[in-house]
Amino acid sequence: MTDRLDQPLAISGAVPAAMPRGAALRSTAILLFGLVANLTPLLTFATTLHEIARDWGLSADQSGWIGGIYFAGYALAVPLLGSAADRLDGRLFYVLSCALGAAASLGFAVWAHGFWIAMLLRFLGGIAFAGVHMPGMKLLVDRVGEAQQARAAALYTSCYAIGGAVSLALAGVVDAAFGWRATFVAGAFGPLLAMAGIALLPPAPGGRPTVRRLLEFAPVLRNRGLMAYVVGFAGNTWEVFAVRVWFVAYLAWTIGLPGNHLSLPPLGVVAGLASLAGLPVSIAVAELAAKYGRQRAITGACAASVLVCLGLAATAGGPAPLVMGLLILVQITSFADVGALAGGAVLAADPARRGSALAIYALAGYATGFLGPVAVGLALDWFGGAGSVAGWRAAFVTIALGSTVAVCAVRCAPKPPP
């Protein structure tokens, strides 16, 4: 039986009428492209982390901070930008945020020569992405029919895998050909393309927004069904971003061990293809969640991810083919429940406060998206460093905490009505 927890719990304000099918499809294509394009700078640092750490003499702790600070910038900016989407046409600050994202990536290529400048520029990049990610989802769901909103949100969120894959693969290819600074130049082109595309987005149907007060979060926080998905997403992003930030560094260390050499394409390409494999799985889990219940589908995905993380901990420093297979698998399992969580959050939110609801959702998720990579860096340093088996075992146990929290949150959600 379908889990009816997904039904909106506190409806206020009318849901806008759906726009014509052709315009809705055009809006969907533009906003999916915009999400993917704005993600091109996301994992440039993760792809080149091992090179930058070597060139600058960074510790694992410092590398984790630079890898995670992007998500801290996002988390700090998204409450304001997400709430503003309930009051304003989000297209204007979407465009401005694209421009900031391009500038931050290009600035990293030109000016970053040490820890603090790198931190600042990645922080600004995170702020820029906050202006396009959840506001972009709201722009999308406001332009499709009510019956399609959960599916549209799941598709939008699942396309994060495409953006992550493009970011990793592009950075890997450019790094191999031109060096790591060129990867940040290449990453700047994505937001510029998204900025051009948003000019083609048609206006949303319906009247003016019904929420007038900025940063009005109390009604959102009282929505228990929504908050279950918020906490679930927080656990999910802890794992997803920790895996993505440290994937290349761990694989580079593994194949550098005696007897573990593998002939591989650029490691960023390997990570990108693994990330891309998560897209169809996320869409499939979202469809299963809509048909058989979100709690059941999300529980299964989280349990699988925890088991793979523990498998990586147990095999740290082991045969390269086995480790690489598990790394690819954890890219898939960690991302599998993203669409189901997003669809549940959209349906549980009050349509009149959907921008604020998505802001809280993203704030919780990207706060832990920042903390996850940092926690992995700390675990590595505490247990012997990024060159030790014990350090990587502790790292993957730390990563597994994310899905553990997610499954507990969703299982403790209010029971659906009979």
N, C-alpha and C positions, 0 to 999 in steps of 0.2 A: 504494500500500500504506500502511496506517495506520502511523504512526511509533510504535514500541513503546518509545521512550524514556520515554513517559508512564507506563509501569508503575512501581509503587512499587519503589524500589531497596533499601530496608532495612526490612523489615517486622518489627515487634515489637509484641506485644499484639494482642488480638482486635479485629476491626472490629465495632462494635455492630450488632445486628440492626436491620433497617429497621422503623420504626413503621408502623402502618396507613396506607394511602394517603390517607385523608381527613385524618388528623392531620399527615401529611407535607406535604400541600398547604396546610393551614392554617398550619403553621410557615413554609413558604416565603413565603406571602403576608404574614405578620406581619413577617418579617425583611427582605423586600424593601421593604415600606412603611417599616420602621424606618430602613433605610439612606437612602432618599430623604428622609425627614423630617429626619434628622440632618444632611443635606447642605445644608439651607436657609441656614445662616449662612456656608457655605463661600466663596461668591463675592460676598458683599455688598461687601467692600472692592474687589474687582476691578471691579465694576460702577460704583462711585462714585469710583474712584481719581483720575480727572482732576479731579473737583470737590474732593475732600479735599486733593489736592496743591496746588490753586490756593488754597484757603482757608487752609491751614497753611503755604504757601510751601515745600513739600517738593521736594527734588531727585529726579531719576529713581532715583538710588541709594537714597535713603531710602524712596521708594515701593516699590521692589523688595524692600527689607528687610521692610516691613510686609506686603507681599503674600506673601512667602515664609515669614515666621516661624511662621505657622500650621502649616506642614508640619514645621518644626523641632521644635515642641512635640509633634507626633504622633510623629516619629521617635525622640525621646528617651523617650517614655512607652511605646511599643508593645512593646519587648522584655519589660518587666515584665508588662504587662497581657496580652500574647499568651501568654507562658509560663504565667502564672497560670491561663489557660483550660484547660491540661492537668491542673490539679490541683483546680480549683474549678468550681462551677456559675457560668458566665459571666453569668447573668441579673442578679445583684446589682450587680456593678460596671458592667454595661450601664446599669442604671437610674441609678446615681450619676453616670455619665459624661454621660447625657442632661441631668441637672440642672445639671452644671457647664457644658455647652455652652450651655444656655439663659441661664445667669447671665452667661457671658462675652459673649454677643451683646448682651444687654440692658445690661450694663455699658459696652460700647463706645458705645452710643447716649447714655448718660447722662454718662459721665466722660471719654471720650476727647477731648482738646483739643490734642494734640500728639504728637510722634513716640514718646516713651518709653511713655506710658500706652497708646497704640495697640498698640505692640509687645507689651506685657505681656498685654493682654486677648486679642489674637489668638493669642499663645503658649498661653494657657490654653484657648482654643477648640480648638487642635490637640491638646492633651492629652486633652480631652474626647472628641474624635472617635476617638482611639486606643483608647478604651475601648469603642467600639461597632463599629468597622469590621471588623477581622480577627476579634475575638471573635465578632462577628455572623456572619461566614462560617463559623466553626467551629460555632457553634450550629446553623447551617443544615445543613452537611454531616454532622453527627452525627445528624440527624433524617431523612435520606433514605437509600435503598438504596445499596449500594456501587457498583452499576452506574450510578447517576445522579449520583454525587458531582462528576465533572468538569463535567457539564452544569449542575448546580446552582451550582457555583462560577463558571462562565462567565456564567450569567444574573445572579447576584448582582453580579459585578464590572461587567458591562455596564450594569446599572441605575444605576451611578454617573453615566451620561450623563443619565438622567432627573433625578437629584438635582441635578446641575450645571445642567441646563436650568431646573429649578424655581427654584433659587437665583438665577440670572441674571435670569430673567423676572420673578420676584416683586420682586427688588430694583429692576429697571428701572421697573416700573409704580409701585411705592410711592415711589421717588425722584422720578419725574416729578410725582406728585400731592402729596407731603408733604415732600420733601427727603431728603437722604441719611441723616440720623440715624434717620428713621422706618424705613429699610430694615433696620437692625440690630434694631429692636423687632420687626418682622415676622419676621425670621430666628429669633428666640428661640422662636417658637411651634412650629417643627418638632420640635426635641428633646423638648419637652413632650408632643407627640402621640405620639412614639415611646415615651416612657416609659410612657404609658398603655397602648399596644398590647402592650408586652412582657409585661404581666401576663397576657395570654391565651395565651402560648407554653407548649405542653405540655412536660413534662420529656423528656429524651432517653432512648431505650431503652438497655439494656445495663447493665453493672456499673460499678464505680468506675473512675476513670482509672488507667492503669498506670504513668504517669510520676510520681514522687514529688518529685524535686528541682527547685526553682525555678531558672530561668535556666540550664538544662542545654542548651547550644547546640553543644557539640563534635560530637556525632553528626550534628547537622543540617548543620554546616559541612562535614563529610566527604562529604556526599551530592552528588556532582558533577552529577548530572542536575538536582537541585533548584537548585543554585547557578547553573546556566546560566539558569534562569528568573528567579532573583533579580536577576542582573546585567541581564538583558533588561528586567525590570520597572523597574529603576533608570533605564535609558535612556529607557524609555517615559514615566515620570512627569516626568523633566526636561522633556520636550517638552510633554506634556499640560498641566502646570500653568503652564509659561511662556506657552503660548498662551492659556490661560484668564485668567491674571492681566493680560496686556497686550492682549487682544483689543479691549476697549472703548476703551482709551486710544489704540491705533493707529487704530482706525476713526474716532474723534472727530477725531484730527489730520488724517487723510486727507480727510474730508469738509469740514474747515475750510479746506482749501487753495483758492486762487483757481480758480474754474471747476469745482470738485469738489462743489458742494452737491448733496445728495440729500435728498429728503423721506422720512424713515424713522420708524418707531415708536421708542420709547425704545431706546437702543442695547443695554441689558441684555436686552431682549426679543429683539433680533436675535441676540445672542450665545447666549441660551438656546435658541432654535430651532435654531441651528447645532449646539450641543452635543447636542441631542436627536436630531438626524439621525445622530449617531454610534452610537446604540443598535442599530438593526437591522443596521448594517454590522458591528459588533463581534460580535453573535450569529452572523451569517452566517460571518464569518471563523473563529469558534470551531468551528462545525459543519464547515467545510472542513478545519480543522486535524485534527479527530477522524477525518475520512474519508481525507484525502490526506497527512497528516503535518504536524506543527507547524512543523518547520523551514521547509518550503516556504511555508506560509500566512503565517507571521510575516515571513519574508524579503520576500514580495511586499508586505505591508502597510507595512513599514518603508521599503522602496525608494520606494513611492508618496509617503510622507510627506516623505522627504528631498527629493524632486523638487518637491513643492508649496512647502516652505520656501524652497528656492532660487529658485522662481518668485516668491515674495513678496519676497525680497531684490532680485531683478532689477527688479521693478515698483514698488518703494517710491516713494511720491509720485506714482504714475501715476494713470490715470483711476479714479475712485471705483468704478464698477460692476465693473471688472476686479479691483481690490484686494479689494472685498467678496466677490466670488465665490471668490477664492483663500483668503480668511480663513475663509469657511464650509467650504471644502473641507479646509483644514488641521485644523479642528475635527473633521472626520470621520476623516481619515486618521491623525491622531495617536492617536485612540482606537480604531482598528480592531482592533489586536492585543491589547487589554486582556483580553478574554475568553479568547483562546487562551493567553495567558501564565498567567492564573490557573488555568485548567483543567490546564495542564501542571504547575504547581507543586503543586496538590492531589494529583494522581496520582503525582508523583515523591516526595512526602513519606511518611515513616513514619507510619501512622495513629496510633500511640501518642504521637508527638511532633508532631502536626499543628499544635497551637497554637503551639509553639515555631518550627516551620517557617514558618508564616504570619507570625509576629512578625519573623523575619529578613527574610522577603520584603517585608513592609511597611516595616521599618526602612530597608532599602536604597532602596526606592522613594520613601519620603517624605523621606529625607535629600536625594535629588536633586530631589524636588518642591520643597523649600525652596531648594536651590541654583540651580535653573533660573531662576526669576523674578529672583533677585538677580543672576545672571550677565547676564541681559538688561538689567537696570538699569545695571550696570557698563559693558556694551558700548555702551549708549546714551550714557552720560556721556563715555566715552573717545573716541567717534567723532562728537561734535558735539551730543549732547543729544537729547531727545525731540521737538524741533522741526526735526530735520535729516534729510535723505534718507540720508546716510551712516550716521547713528546707527541708523536702522531697518534698513538693509541688514545692518549688523553684528549687529543683534539677531536677525534671522531665520537668519543663518548660525550663530549661537550655538545657537538652538533646534534646528537640524537635526542637531547633534551627538548629540542624544538617540537618535534612531532609528538613527543610524550605529552607536552602541555596542550597541544592542539586537540588531541583526541580526548583528553580529560575535559576540556572546555566544551566541546560540542556534545559529548555524552552527558554533561551536566546541564544542558540547555533545558528550558521549560518544555514539558511534555506537550505534544500537539493536542489540540482539542479533539474529542471523539467525532 
